[in-house]
């Protein structure tokens, strides 16, 4: 049996992606998972982590490893460019 691939992302993922783009535009850096949880109403870090991997599969965020932690850089769906100045320029 073939697995079907969703062409659209769920509402929660869309909400997180919009929050990340706005946060990056305002602050010039990526939000941490706790800030994503607070900004979108998620209760656990594991929920945020699952959404990050979903967005990564859709190429809407790019993981950037930093030692033991990973930051997630959101990219615009239309232009595939970061809203953070100096990144992907």
C-alpha positions in Angstrom: 0.0 0.0 0.0 1.3 3.4 -0.9 1.5 6.2 1.5 -0.2 9.4 0.4 1.6 12.6 0.8 -0.3 15.7 2.0 0.2 18.7 -0.3 -1.0 21.1 2.4 0.1 21.4 6.0 -2.3 21.2 9.0 -3.6 24.4 10.6 -1.3 24.0 13.6 1.8 23.8 11.4 0.6 26.8 9.4 0.1 28.8 12.6 3.6 27.9 13.8 5.2 28.8 10.5 3.5 32.2 10.4 4.5 32.8 14.0 8.2 31.9 13.2 8.3 34.2 10.2 6.9 37.1 12.2 9.2 36.4 15.1 12.3 36.3 12.8 11.2 39.5 11.1 10.7 41.4 14.4 13.7 40.0 16.4 16.2 39.1 13.7 16.7 35.6 15.2 14.8 32.3 15.3 12.5 31.6 18.3 13.3 28.7 20.6 10.8 25.9 21.1 9.6 27.4 24.4 8.9 30.7 22.6 7.0 28.8 19.8 4.9 27.0 22.5 4.1 30.3 24.2 3.4 32.1 21.0 1.1 29.5 19.5 -0.6 28.0 22.6 1.0 24.6 22.6 1.3 23.0 26.0 4.4 20.8 25.5 7.8 21.0 23.8 7.2 17.6 22.2 4.2 19.1 20.3 6.4 21.9 19.0 9.1 19.4 18.0 6.7 17.3 16.0 5.5 20.4 14.2 9.1 21.4 13.4 9.8 18.1 11.8 6.5 18.3 9.8 7.5 21.8 8.6 11.0 20.4 7.8 9.5 17.7 5.6 7.5 20.4 3.7 10.8 22.5 3.4 9.3 25.4 5.3 11.9 25.3 8.1 15.6 24.4 7.9 17.3 22.8 10.9 20.5 24.4 12.0 22.5 22.3 14.5 24.2 24.2 17.3 26.1 21.8 19.6 23.5 19.9 21.5 20.6 22.1 20.4 19.0 22.7 17.0 17.5 26.0 15.9 14.9 26.0 13.2 15.0 28.7 10.5 11.7 29.4 8.9 11.7 30.1 5.2 9.0 31.8 3.2 6.8 29.3 1.3 6.6 31.5 -1.8 10.2 32.6 -2.1 12.0 29.9 -0.1 14.0 32.7 1.6 14.6 33.4 5.2 13.1 36.5 6.8 16.2 36.7 9.1 18.6 39.4 7.7 21.9 38.0 6.5 20.7 34.4 6.1 20.4 32.9 2.6 21.3 36.4 1.2 
